[in-house]
């Protein structure tokens, strides 16, 4: 008789996990107020500045510039830092594609550096060997809501006079040593895309404590205008990346939920980490002591095939999903994405006369990121962590069940 659901046995869980996004009367009221105000967008806004101020303050920053999405936030921030033709930006390959394409779209060169094997965030010990005279910035990606090792990254950046861009798209409210992400480096970028822990469907924000960086970001996002300038005055080159009043209104309501949601996610993640650690072959992403707040946009765990009788991760993921536990294996290292295989040295920015290195992404190798991508990482999405203790228990039960019947799973794979 089959025990595992993938082989026809009973499922551990039939009930769906909590839906996302969460909304209620606060969002309805906020949208209605914008509707009736007659001010839905433009420059002379009412709600957008309120949100910018409050979100920036939440992240211990003096300034915030909202924009159309998190990708645009990165593009604008990179441009505001003066990074352009042939300049290099160091970043991890284990992240969403926008982290790298935002660099390319500014005609700069992404330089990939491997991640730490326990946290999957940028490994500081590998950064300096990638620095060249053309390096202008380090992009610290707080993957899954886990802050990077910011002390070491800042030390290296200061030593080499580099800017630090915090890609905080998944890290709303996260902290390193009591300091909110986005305020630690030169500039921080957040996303409000539909899956994010705060969402308005789309949207983004840039936060900073640097007045000059803020002024440049504001001008770039607002068609090259300057604060206090005339409507038809455009001293700088920019585009229209402005956020609407609708989005800002929803986000103000969403921000009111953030603290309580973070407490629930944190409690559930800690419980889940402790319970999964008792099952051979599964361990949670390491949480360094200085991570005083983890946003848990993704709960990342690490799978050891040897403890499951050699069953590869792909089959383990299928088995878990069959038990009613949605999961995935996460990112492909970005230099393996098709867009980078199609980037040729005959194209801009690689033909720029200032480029001093031969760029061939087919020869890039970041072994830790590749192992995480192909064999090790197991992701659970943040809405799963907004449930109750019974939801966490069902995840643990399913993993334990697959482990207990790993021989059944292995035999099924061998006979397929």
C-alpha angles and dihedrals in degrees: 000000000000116000099182120077091225087064095044100276125131118289121243092221134028099166120092120242119247115297124242139253105039114215140159146147093328091062093043092052093046093051093047091052090054091046093053094042092067089219105109102152144331128101103296094068131162107193100036094062090048091054094044091053096045097044092046090049091049087057094045093251130132096215140040132182116191121208144170098283145336092270090057089048090059093044092050094045093050091049092046089056089059094248110154146126112022096348117136130229121192116219140150120264092221099084143080116299094249091070089067103030090054086063094047092047087060088053091249129127124253110220112196122217122184126254133242110270094228103040102025089222124122111299108231092199090068100045103083095055088059096052118108133169087270095056111115105166149008117226110211108199113201093210117206089354094301112133116232124241090278099174092062094040092052091047091055093043093051092046091055098033094244130153118239117221113195111210095204096163091129099031111076108165096002119144139205112202091340095310120113118242113253091043097065101069131037095281138357130211127202134186130217096190115148097270096047125111087249114032144177093171090265134005142104143206137210117212128190145152092216112099094201093050089049093050092051093046091049092050095046092050093047104054094272096301121141127225109274093013128127123273093248096041115106112167093161136049110255146138136226105270096146123146119232126242088244092061094045091050092053091046093053088055091045091051088059088062097044100088096051092042090051091053091052094047092047094049092047093045093051091049092046092048092052094047096044090051088067091062114081114244099022127091133163125244107278114259110208117221091247092060095098092172128023115193093207096208082156127020102218121197131176123235124209110200093196091066089053095054094266095303106155121239095250091062092043089055091050091049093051092047090051088056089059097263111123111215142150142196097241131219134005109226103268096235087062092056115108093244090066094046086056095049104103129191087238090068134076130294090027093056092056110125089231095061107108102180134062108244117208111158092188087072096049114110127184102172097190093052091045093051091048090049100046105028118007122033120091118184132203115187124240098249087065088061092055091070130086134273092275089060090055091046091055090055091050092045092052094049091047091048093052090048093048091052098036091126089059090050092047093049091050090051092049093049094046 
